[in-house]
């Protein structure tokens, strides 16, 4: 086995339980949201018609929901649930902060690099496992919803293939979160700082996104600035199953931010001084 494959195996072994449990949780959430939609679909449609100006309905409409939404649209609204975003963010922040800073803090990085392993190969193994994990998490949510469609009664049973693009958008949402956390990790020597900074940036972006959905904020002159500073504005699963016009742009934005931060992390890691294991 080559050193690079050995590194990949090490990363998979260390993260298998976290990834497995998170993917299982997302599978369960995917199923749960379909079940909840089947129970409340008629009641929700009635509320849309009877009280269209309520704050709750206005916030949901700001996500892109139509006048007469399909079962798929009502189901996909739940993909904005904080639990889903939290699991993806936790994986991205956890893998990003562990990539360099955690190994330096434990004093194991210089031992790994003392073997015939280039710095770029070490970091590449971290990035491959992290990005693969994001894809697996999104696939877990997609599979949970796709299976549940066949076991729950919906007014308009959706085609599971129509959920692929929202799942891709979700996986791409984790890229910038992983990217800026990895960049800080590549420069630091303790894990708590990249974790804290990555968590702060992610939480600030999510708060800006939620605030931008409040009906009274829609008329504020500074509302467009909230849209620009939050990466969560580039995650819009409802729009992807209704119009689908934002898919390429949103994926490009999220992947571009993530890729830029990852490239900077490679450069920072390649030229930084690493403390010797004392």
Secondary structure, DSSP 8 states (H G I E B T S, - for coil): --HHHHHHHHHHHHHHHHHHHHHHHHHHHHHHHHHHHHHHHHHHHHHHHH-TTSHHHHHHHTTT--TT--HHHHHHHGGG-HHHHHHHHHHHHHHHHIIIIIHHHHT-HHHHHTSS--HHHHHHHHHHHHHHHHHHHHHHHHHHHHHHHTTS--TT---GGGGHHHHHHHHHHHHHHHHHHHHHHHH-SSHHHHHHHHHHHHHHHHHHHHHHHSGGGGG-TTHHHHHHH-GGGG--HHHHHHT--SHHHHHHHHHHHHHHHHHHHHHHHHHS------
